[in-house]
Amino acid sequence: MMDDLSQHIAAIMQACIDRGMRVPFIMCSASPNGCVLSTRFTPGSEMEVLAEYFPEEGFLLPINVMIVDQEGEAARVTITADGATTRH
């Protein structure tokens, strides 16, 4: 699941860059069971974990992902149970 989530997050961040959002990004992912991961993404460095909580079962679908850029622009994407992504 975490590998799939990492791939989704990478694609979501690239889509944010493609639509003109400016790094660094703050990203928060949350699932219905309370699993949370909040990170800072700056190009050329590893993601910095700002906060995290992982229940034993880990992330459950759907997962809501919110990205905020340095200008305050925000994007919200849901990773659905079938693995698709929906931008809001």
N, C-alpha and C positions, 0 to 999 in steps of 0.2 A: 504493500500500500504506500509506504513512504517513497519508494522509487517512482511510482506513478504520480504521487503528489508533487515530488520534485520536478518531474517533467511538466506537469500542469503549471506549476508556479513559474518555471522558466519561460514557458509559452505566454503566460499572462503578463509577465514583466516585459517580454519582448514586444507584445502587442501594445503595452503602455508606451514604450519608447517609440514604436512606429506611429502612434497617434499624437506624438509631440510632447508627452509628459517628460519632465526633466528630473533626472536623478540628482541627488540621492532619493531613494524611495523608502518609505516606512510601509511595511506589509503586515497585516494581521489576518490570520486564518482561524476560523472557529467552526466547530462541528456541533451537532445537537447534543452530544453527550458532555459538552463543556471543554473539550480538548481545544487548546489555544496555542498558537505560535505567533509571536510578534518579532519581526526582524527589521534591520536597517540594511539596505542594499546600496553600496557605492561601487561603481565600476572599478575594476582592477584590484578589488579586495574581496575577501570572503564575506558572506552574510554574517552580520553581527546579531546574535540572539539578544533581544531586549527583554522578553518575558516568554515563559512557556509553562504549560500544564498538560501533562499527558496521562489520562486515566489508563488503566491496564489494557483496555481494548484499543487504545489509540484513536486516531481520527475515524469517525463514522461519516458516511455520506448522508445528505449533501454537506459540502463544505463551502462556507462563504469566505471569500477572500476580498479584502479591501486594501487598495494601494493608494497612498497619498504621496504626491511629489513635492519638490521644494517650493513650488508656487502655491500649494494648497489645492491643486487639482486632484480629484479623487476618482477612482474607478472601483466598481464592485462587480465581482464575478462569482457565480455559483458553479461548483463542480457537482453535477447531479449523480444520482445513483447508478446511471448507466455509463458514467465516465465522460459525458459531454460537458461542455462549458457554456454558460449563458451569461452574457454581459447585461448589466442593468443600467 
